[in-house]
Amino acid sequence: MFSHLSGTILTIEEGKVDLVITGTGLGLEILVPVRTLANVTIGEVAEFFVHHHITDVSEALFGFETREEKALFRKLLKISGVGGKTALSMLSLGMHLLVKAIDEWDEKFLSSLPGIGKKMALKIIVELKHKVSIDDITEVNTGKSWGNIAMKKDIDIADSLISMGYDRKSVDKVVESIPDDILILQDRMVYCIKSLAK
């Protein structure tokens, strides 16, 4: 069972990277959250905490930058009806944003995500409400939230939304309409998703 991998990034594609494992020459395809793609470049050495996901019909490697992301991913997988790609899409929002939605019973926000209806959103909240906490998220306590990493531009928001299944034309229109007084990137992302859900 894989738990952690280190190697050189060979290629970067939509939602995944090809990693050549250090000292082996072995190349592995690893599915990663969209926001992780913005933090890696071809040719650099990267490390991922890995979940080896095996089903009756397929298997895949999912990679995360932190143990906390991996742990939350596994909690999402335990919810009936939530598959690997759906859980990964949810984590692409950033842990803080996702846990905040669960903590505040924001089923409208969760149900606006591709593949997550209102019934599933409520199920996720009920099952994880007392199993996740914003205070326990390392990326928040250390200031490493998505909104604090180099203040990524709105193009990153657009790319993330498109990768989640939203139409580019609609995304571009919503991103352009973000009020100037919304400064934190996570808040800008929330604004876009809620606008697209209308």
Backbone as CSV, one residue per row, in Angstrom:
resi,resn,N_x,N_y,N_z,CA_x,CA_y,CA_z,C_x,C_y,C_z
1,MET,0.847,-1.199,0.000,0.000,0.000,0.000,0.883,1.250,0.000
2,PHE,0.659,2.142,-0.958,1.421,3.384,-1.027,0.912,4.364,0.047
3,SER,1.827,5.104,0.658,1.419,6.108,1.631,2.098,7.451,1.373
4,HIS,3.292,7.403,0.798,4.034,8.635,0.535,4.977,8.389,-0.626
5,LEU,5.032,9.349,-1.568,5.902,9.202,-2.728,6.689,10.478,-2.968
6,SER,7.931,10.322,-3.408,8.787,11.457,-3.730,9.426,11.207,-5.088
7,GLY,9.474,12.232,-5.916,10.076,12.062,-7.229,10.048,13.346,-8.039
8,THR,10.399,13.236,-9.297,10.456,14.383,-10.194,9.207,14.444,-11.073
9,ILE,8.658,15.639,-11.193,7.476,15.833,-12.025,7.877,15.727,-13.495
10,LEU,7.324,14.741,-14.183,7.633,14.537,-15.597,6.663,15.299,-16.490
11,THR,5.390,15.184,-16.196,4.369,15.918,-16.952,3.267,16.384,-16.011
12,ILE,2.579,17.438,-16.421,1.435,17.963,-15.685,0.273,18.052,-16.652
13,GLU,-0.814,17.376,-16.330,-2.005,17.418,-17.154,-3.186,17.851,-16.306
14,GLU,-4.338,17.922,-16.916,-5.527,18.351,-16.185,-5.865,17.375,-15.066
15,GLY,-5.696,17.834,-13.837,-6.049,17.018,-12.684,-5.063,15.950,-12.292
16,LYS,-3.897,15.900,-12.918,-2.948,14.843,-12.565,-1.518,15.205,-12.932
17,VAL,-0.579,14.493,-12.318,0.835,14.644,-12.646,1.438,13.262,-12.845
18,ASP,2.475,13.201,-13.650,3.255,11.977,-13.787,4.520,12.177,-12.977
19,LEU,4.750,11.290,-12.018,5.873,11.408,-11.095,6.847,10.260,-11.310
20,VAL,8.118,10.600,-11.588,9.159,9.583,-11.714,9.767,9.399,-10.333
21,ILE,9.551,8.234,-9.742,9.958,7.991,-8.367,11.477,8.010,-8.220
22,THR,11.947,8.761,-7.251,13.375,8.944,-7.007,14.107,7.614,-6.875
23,GLY,15.163,7.474,-7.671,16.035,6.306,-7.563,15.526,5.026,-8.191
24,THR,14.368,5.090,-8.857,13.814,3.860,-9.434,13.562,3.939,-10.935
25,GLY,13.279,5.123,-11.423,12.926,5.267,-12.827,11.478,4.904,-13.093
26,LEU,10.781,4.487,-12.043,9.373,4.117,-12.150,8.505,5.367,-12.230
27,GLY,7.621,5.430,-13.211,6.727,6.570,-13.353,5.322,6.227,-12.928
28,LEU,4.706,7.080,-12.128,3.345,6.839,-11.653,2.456,8.041,-11.955
29,GLU,1.230,7.753,-12.347,0.244,8.805,-12.580,-0.501,9.056,-11.277
30,ILE,-0.498,10.308,-10.837,-1.115,10.658,-9.562,-2.161,11.747,-9.775
31,LEU,-3.383,11.472,-9.346,-4.457,12.460,-9.422,-4.330,13.395,-8.227
32,VAL,-4.393,14.697,-8.468,-4.195,15.677,-7.395,-5.268,16.766,-7.467
33,PRO,-5.517,17.465,-6.351,-6.461,18.584,-6.372,-5.987,19.653,-7.356
34,VAL,-6.913,20.351,-7.976,-6.573,21.370,-8.968,-5.611,22.409,-8.404
35,ARG,-5.841,22.824,-7.177,-4.994,23.872,-6.611,-3.558,23.413,-6.425
36,THR,-3.351,22.099,-6.317,-1.994,21.564,-6.185,-1.215,21.761,-7.482
37,LEU,-1.895,21.706,-8.608,-1.230,21.876,-9.904,-0.547,23.236,-10.013
38,ALA,-1.100,24.228,-9.309,-0.521,25.573,-9.355,0.759,25.663,-8.533
39,ASN,1.007,24.645,-7.706,2.171,24.685,-6.813,3.318,23.800,-7.268
40,VAL,3.180,23.147,-8.433,4.245,22.274,-8.928,4.618,22.657,-10.353
41,THR,5.844,22.330,-10.741,6.303,22.604,-12.098,7.045,21.388,-12.635
42,ILE,7.033,21.237,-13.936,7.724,20.119,-14.571,9.224,20.197,-14.278
43,GLY,9.798,19.067,-13.892,11.230,19.010,-13.625,11.611,19.183,-12.163
44,GLU,10.675,19.631,-11.334,10.997,19.813,-9.923,10.719,18.537,-9.131
45,VAL,11.376,18.429,-7.989,11.149,17.291,-7.103,9.961,17.628,-6.214
46,ALA,9.036,16.704,-6.139,7.824,16.929,-5.347,7.543,15.718,-4.471
47,GLU,6.826,15.957,-3.388,6.432,14.884,-2.483,4.923,14.918,-2.293
48,PHE,4.325,13.736,-2.260,2.887,13.643,-2.066,2.549,12.593,-1.030
49,PHE,1.552,12.902,-0.198,0.971,11.901,0.678,-0.081,11.210,-0.179
50,VAL,0.020,9.904,-0.301,-0.753,9.187,-1.312,-1.799,8.248,-0.722
51,HIS,-2.949,8.243,-1.384,-3.990,7.258,-1.078,-4.128,6.360,-2.296
52,HIS,-3.952,5.063,-2.116,-4.092,4.086,-3.196,-5.534,3.608,-3.184
53,HIS,-6.315,4.087,-4.137,-7.750,3.817,-4.172,-8.043,2.638,-5.091
54,ILE,-8.594,1.561,-4.533,-8.872,0.354,-5.307,-10.364,0.025,-5.230
55,THR,-10.964,-0.172,-6.411,-12.362,-0.586,-6.484,-12.436,-1.881,-7.288
56,ASP,-13.640,-2.376,-7.479,-13.821,-3.619,-8.233,-13.435,-3.469,-9.704
57,VAL,-13.495,-2.237,-10.206,-13.250,-2.028,-11.639,-12.022,-1.188,-11.961
58,SER,-11.414,-0.573,-10.969,-10.259,0.280,-11.262,-9.425,0.538,-10.013
59,GLU,-8.276,1.152,-10.223,-7.451,1.610,-9.113,-6.738,2.884,-9.529
60,ALA,-6.464,3.734,-8.575,-5.828,5.015,-8.874,-5.067,5.507,-7.660
61,LEU,-4.094,6.362,-7.913,-3.324,6.999,-6.849,-3.768,8.453,-6.742
62,PHE,-4.129,8.875,-5.541,-4.507,10.255,-5.286,-3.422,10.875,-4.394
63,GLY,-2.901,12.026,-4.805,-1.813,12.650,-4.057,-2.200,13.974,-3.418
64,PHE,-1.632,14.223,-2.224,-1.965,15.436,-1.472,-0.708,16.074,-0.891
65,GLU,-0.771,17.382,-0.703,0.384,18.117,-0.181,0.555,17.937,1.321
66,THR,-0.530,17.644,2.021,-0.454,17.498,3.479,-1.163,16.236,3.949
67,ARG,-0.799,15.782,5.149,-1.474,14.627,5.745,-2.943,14.942,6.019
68,GLU,-3.203,16.206,6.359,-4.567,16.607,6.680,-5.480,16.495,5.458
69,GLU,-4.968,16.883,4.298,-5.754,16.749,3.073,-6.079,15.279,2.808
70,LYS,-5.073,14.452,2.956,-5.258,13.014,2.732,-6.285,12.441,3.701
71,ALA,-6.208,12.855,4.958,-7.134,12.358,5.977,-8.571,12.778,5.659
72,LEU,-8.755,14.022,5.238,-10.095,14.498,4.910,-10.623,13.781,3.662
73,PHE,-9.750,13.547,2.704,-10.131,12.802,1.497,-10.668,11.424,1.879
74,ARG,-9.981,10.758,2.781,-10.410,9.423,3.204,-11.736,9.466,3.955
75,LYS,-11.965,10.522,4.705,-13.248,10.663,5.405,-14.381,10.865,4.410
76,LEU,-14.093,11.606,3.351,-15.106,11.823,2.321,-15.437,10.513,1.610
77,LEU,-14.420,9.695,1.369,-14.631,8.428,0.678,-15.514,7.463,1.471
78,LYS,-15.530,7.614,2.782,-16.319,6.722,3.621,-17.816,7.013,3.523
79,ILE,-18.141,8.158,2.926,-19.541,8.526,2.763,-20.086,7.838,1.516
80,SER,-21.125,7.054,1.685,-21.727,6.332,0.567,-22.157,7.294,-0.534
81,GLY,-21.701,7.035,-1.753,-22.067,7.881,-2.877,-20.990,8.863,-3.287
82,VAL,-19.951,9.014,-2.453,-18.845,9.920,-2.766,-17.665,9.100,-3.284
83,GLY,-17.334,9.292,-4.552,-16.215,8.572,-5.145,-14.932,9.382,-5.085
84,GLY,-13.857,8.805,-5.576,-12.558,9.456,-5.520,-12.508,10.794,-6.232
85,LYS,-13.032,10.845,-7.458,-12.957,12.081,-8.230,-13.847,13.169,-7.643
86,THR,-14.988,12.780,-7.075,-15.865,13.765,-6.439,-15.200,14.343,-5.199
87,ALA,-14.594,13.471,-4.395,-13.897,13.930,-3.191,-12.734,14.836,-3.556
88,LEU,-12.027,14.496,-4.628,-10.885,15.302,-5.068,-11.353,16.674,-5.538
89,SER,-12.477,16.693,-6.243,-13.036,17.959,-6.713,-13.408,18.853,-5.541
90,MET,-13.951,18.255,-4.491,-14.323,19.021,-3.304,-13.082,19.593,-2.625
91,LEU,-12.019,18.803,-2.561,-10.786,19.256,-1.924,-10.083,20.334,-2.744
92,SER,-10.408,20.409,-4.032,-9.793,21.437,-4.873,-10.193,22.837,-4.425
93,LEU,-11.259,22.931,-3.634,-11.679,24.212,-3.081,-10.719,24.696,-2.012
94,GLY,-9.999,23.767,-1.406,-9.164,24.080,-0.260,-9.823,23.550,0.998
95,MET,-9.039,23.030,1.912,-9.593,22.420,3.117,-10.399,23.399,3.961
96,HIS,-9.890,24.606,4.089,-10.557,25.583,4.948,-11.965,25.870,4.453
97,LEU,-12.096,26.072,3.149,-13.391,26.393,2.571,-14.368,25.232,2.716
98,LEU,-13.877,24.034,2.493,-14.725,22.847,2.578,-15.183,22.589,4.008
99,VAL,-14.246,22.637,4.945,-14.590,22.386,6.343,-15.499,23.490,6.888
100,LYS,-15.272,24.706,6.434,-16.117,25.820,6.865,-17.564,25.592,6.426
101,ALA,-17.745,25.107,5.201,-19.091,24.837,4.691,-19.764,23.750,5.519
102,ILE,-19.008,22.741,5.891,-19.553,21.657,6.714,-19.890,22.170,8.111
103,ASP,-18.985,22.949,8.670,-19.153,23.475,10.017,-20.357,24.410,10.128
104,GLU,-20.641,25.135,9.043,-21.729,26.118,9.064,-23.018,25.596,8.423
105,TRP,-23.097,24.304,8.171,-24.274,23.680,7.568,-24.666,24.377,6.269
106,ASP,-23.690,24.693,5.466,-23.956,25.405,4.214,-24.204,24.403,3.088
107,GLU,-25.366,23.734,3.146,-25.666,22.726,2.124,-25.873,23.348,0.746
108,LYS,-26.288,24.616,0.694,-26.479,25.282,-0.593,-25.157,25.399,-1.326
109,PHE,-24.120,25.743,-0.581,-22.799,25.871,-1.191,-22.290,24.517,-1.664
110,LEU,-22.386,23.508,-0.809,-21.894,22.176,-1.175,-22.679,21.597,-2.348
111,SER,-23.978,21.822,-2.371,-24.803,21.258,-3.446,-24.575,21.961,-4.771
112,SER,-23.866,23.090,-4.754,-23.574,23.797,-6.002,-22.377,23.182,-6.725
113,LEU,-21.673,22.272,-6.033,-20.517,21.624,-6.641,-20.971,20.522,-7.600
114,PRO,-20.247,20.323,-8.698,-20.614,19.273,-9.658,-20.683,17.899,-8.999
115,GLY,-21.773,17.185,-9.241,-21.907,15.837,-8.703,-22.437,15.769,-7.285
116,ILE,-22.704,16.934,-6.673,-23.204,16.962,-5.295,-24.573,17.630,-5.266
117,GLY,-25.636,16.831,-5.075,-26.975,17.381,-4.965,-27.262,17.791,-3.531
118,LYS,-28.438,18.337,-3.289,-28.792,18.802,-1.942,-28.802,17.645,-0.942
119,LYS,-29.336,16.504,-1.355,-29.404,15.351,-0.457,-28.011,14.880,-0.067
120,MET,-27.103,14.824,-1.046,-25.740,14.399,-0.762,-25.010,15.435,0.097
121,ALA,-25.274,16.720,-0.171,-24.643,17.787,0.613,-25.013,17.660,2.083
122,LEU,-26.287,17.432,2.356,-26.744,17.267,3.737,-26.143,16.014,4.369
123,LYS,-25.997,14.973,3.578,-25.409,13.728,4.075,-23.956,13.941,4.481
124,ILE,-23.230,14.683,3.651,-21.825,14.982,3.941,-21.714,15.782,5.234
125,ILE,-22.583,16.775,5.385,-22.553,17.615,6.584,-22.854,16.796,7.835
126,VAL,-23.908,15.991,7.771,-24.313,15.188,8.932,-23.214,14.210,9.348
127,GLU,-22.597,13.554,8.361,-21.602,12.534,8.678,-20.249,13.100,9.094
128,LEU,-19.932,14.324,8.657,-18.615,14.884,8.975,-18.633,16.038,9.971
129,LYS,-19.823,16.490,10.330,-19.960,17.664,11.200,-19.089,17.567,12.453
130,HIS,-19.067,16.415,13.095,-18.310,16.274,14.340,-16.997,15.514,14.147
131,LYS,-16.610,15.317,12.878,-15.371,14.598,12.595,-14.290,15.501,12.011
132,VAL,-14.667,16.730,11.632,-13.700,17.686,11.108,-13.880,19.011,11.835
133,SER,-12.788,19.733,11.964,-12.825,21.018,12.661,-11.823,21.969,12.030
134,ILE,-12.235,23.206,11.854,-11.344,24.219,11.291,-10.098,24.377,12.148
135,ASP,-10.250,24.256,13.462,-9.110,24.423,14.366,-8.053,23.343,14.186
136,ASP,-8.460,22.203,13.618,-7.526,21.095,13.454,-6.777,21.114,12.125
137,ILE,-7.115,22.063,11.271,-6.503,22.105,9.945,-5.170,22.834,10.007
138,THR,-4.098,22.105,9.758,-2.751,22.672,9.823,-2.576,23.824,8.857
139,GLU,-3.121,23.708,7.648,-2.898,24.735,6.639,-3.493,26.066,7.050
140,VAL,-4.507,26.022,7.956,-5.077,27.272,8.442,-4.232,27.824,9.578
141,ASN,-3.860,26.946,10.519,-3.085,27.376,11.671,-1.716,27.908,11.292
142,THR,-1.157,27.411,10.190,0.174,27.849,9.784,0.122,28.957,8.745
143,GLY,-1.098,29.382,8.407,-1.223,30.446,7.424,-1.048,29.965,6.001
144,LYS,-1.134,28.656,5.784,-0.913,28.120,4.444,-2.215,27.854,3.716
145,SER,-3.235,28.645,3.984,-4.493,28.455,3.271,-4.336,28.911,1.835
146,TRP,-5.237,28.437,0.987,-5.144,28.753,-0.427,-5.113,30.258,-0.660
147,GLY,-5.912,30.987,0.121,-5.976,32.422,-0.069,-4.713,33.142,0.332
148,ASN,-3.804,32.468,1.052,-2.585,33.128,1.497,-1.354,32.726,0.695
149,ILE,-1.504,31.814,-0.255,-0.354,31.369,-1.025,-0.153,32.295,-2.208
150,ALA,0.712,33.289,-2.017,1.117,34.202,-3.086,-0.039,34.949,-3.760
151,MET,-1.218,34.981,-3.106,-2.367,35.712,-3.654,-2.558,35.430,-5.141
152,LYS,-2.863,34.190,-5.445,-3.036,33.794,-6.845,-4.078,34.680,-7.523
153,LYS,-3.892,34.892,-8.796,-4.784,35.757,-9.557,-6.104,35.062,-9.881
154,ASP,-7.041,35.841,-10.370,-8.370,35.299,-10.653,-8.346,34.226,-11.736
155,ILE,-7.301,34.187,-12.526,-7.216,33.156,-13.551,-7.167,31.764,-12.912
156,ASP,-6.588,31.676,-11.703,-6.545,30.406,-10.985,-7.946,29.991,-10.552
157,ILE,-8.753,30.981,-10.175,-10.134,30.703,-9.789,-10.878,30.165,-11.005
158,ALA,-10.711,30.829,-12.128,-11.393,30.418,-13.353,-10.996,29.000,-13.750
159,ASP,-9.711,28.715,-13.708,-9.223,27.382,-14.080,-9.800,26.306,-13.160
160,SER,-9.873,26.617,-11.877,-10.410,25.651,-10.914,-11.889,25.379,-11.173
161,LEU,-12.642,26.431,-11.432,-14.078,26.284,-11.678,-14.340,25.501,-12.959
162,ILE,-13.554,25.768,-13.982,-13.721,25.057,-15.256,-13.403,23.579,-15.075
163,SER,-12.363,23.281,-14.294,-11.990,21.888,-14.064,-13.049,21.154,-13.256
164,MET,-13.887,21.912,-12.530,-14.964,21.326,-11.741,-16.216,21.097,-12.581
165,GLY,-16.165,21.510,-13.848,-17.276,21.229,-14.739,-18.108,22.432,-15.169
166,TYR,-17.765,23.621,-14.689,-18.525,24.800,-15.069,-18.117,25.283,-16.463
167,ASP,-19.034,25.906,-17.162,-18.805,26.411,-18.510,-17.871,27.624,-18.492
168,ARG,-16.893,27.632,-19.414,-15.887,28.704,-19.427,-16.522,30.083,-19.595
169,LYS,-17.495,30.196,-20.488,-18.119,31.493,-20.732,-18.786,32.023,-19.465
170,SER,-19.490,31.135,-18.768,-20.178,31.541,-17.537,-19.169,31.887,-16.447
171,VAL,-18.103,31.090,-16.381,-17.057,31.322,-15.378,-16.390,32.672,-15.599
172,ASP,-16.014,32.957,-16.837,-15.353,34.229,-17.135,-16.234,35.412,-16.760
173,LYS,-17.530,35.269,-17.022,-18.467,36.352,-16.715,-18.570,36.583,-15.215
174,VAL,-18.645,35.479,-14.453,-18.775,35.595,-12.999,-17.490,36.137,-12.375
175,VAL,-16.341,35.642,-12.852,-15.053,36.100,-12.301,-14.886,37.604,-12.505
176,GLU,-15.322,38.086,-13.673,-15.215,39.517,-13.960,-16.125,40.358,-13.068
177,SER,-17.183,39.717,-12.532,-18.154,40.457,-11.719,-17.828,40.461,-10.223
178,ILE,-16.711,39.832,-9.833,-16.350,39.785,-8.403,-16.144,41.200,-7.868
179,PRO,-16.850,41.580,-6.810,-16.694,42.921,-6.231,-15.260,43.173,-5.753
180,ASP,-14.794,44.383,-5.936,-13.428,44.734,-5.567,-13.165,44.637,-4.065
181,ASP,-14.241,44.730,-3.268,-14.036,44.705,-1.819,-13.884,43.275,-1.271
182,ILE,-14.029,42.289,-2.138,-13.772,40.907,-1.725,-12.307,40.617,-2.048
183,LEU,-11.466,40.619,-1.042,-10.024,40.551,-1.260,-9.432,39.149,-1.099
184,ILE,-9.953,38.382,-0.131,-9.401,37.056,0.130,-9.823,36.097,-0.973
185,LEU,-8.860,35.342,-1.480,-9.114,34.469,-2.617,-10.199,33.436,-2.335
186,GLN,-10.225,32.889,-1.136,-11.251,31.900,-0.790,-12.641,32.530,-0.873
187,ASP,-12.769,33.765,-0.400,-14.049,34.461,-0.448,-14.460,34.753,-1.891
188,ARG,-13.469,35.039,-2.733,-13.747,35.280,-4.146,-14.251,33.999,-4.812
189,MET,-13.669,32.862,-4.390,-14.086,31.567,-4.924,-15.530,31.268,-4.503
190,VAL,-15.842,31.527,-3.243,-17.199,31.300,-2.728,-18.201,32.153,-3.509
191,TYR,-17.842,33.394,-3.735,-18.722,34.300,-4.485,-19.031,33.721,-5.866
192,CYS,-17.995,33.225,-6.550,-18.170,32.681,-7.897,-19.066,31.449,-7.909
193,ILE,-18.815,30.532,-6.985,-19.588,29.281,-6.949,-21.054,29.576,-6.634
194,LYS,-21.299,30.467,-5.683,-22.680,30.796,-5.341,-23.377,31.512,-6.499
195,SER,-22.620,32.332,-7.241,-23.203,33.025,-8.386,-23.537,32.044,-9.495
196,LEU,-22.668,31.080,-9.716,-22.894,30.072,-10.770,-24.043,29.152,-10.417
197,ALA,-24.341,29.024,-9.122,-25.394,28.119,-8.674,-26.790,28.739,-8.815
198,LYS,-26.848,30.025,-9.077,-28.152,30.711,-9.166,-28.875,30.332,-10.459
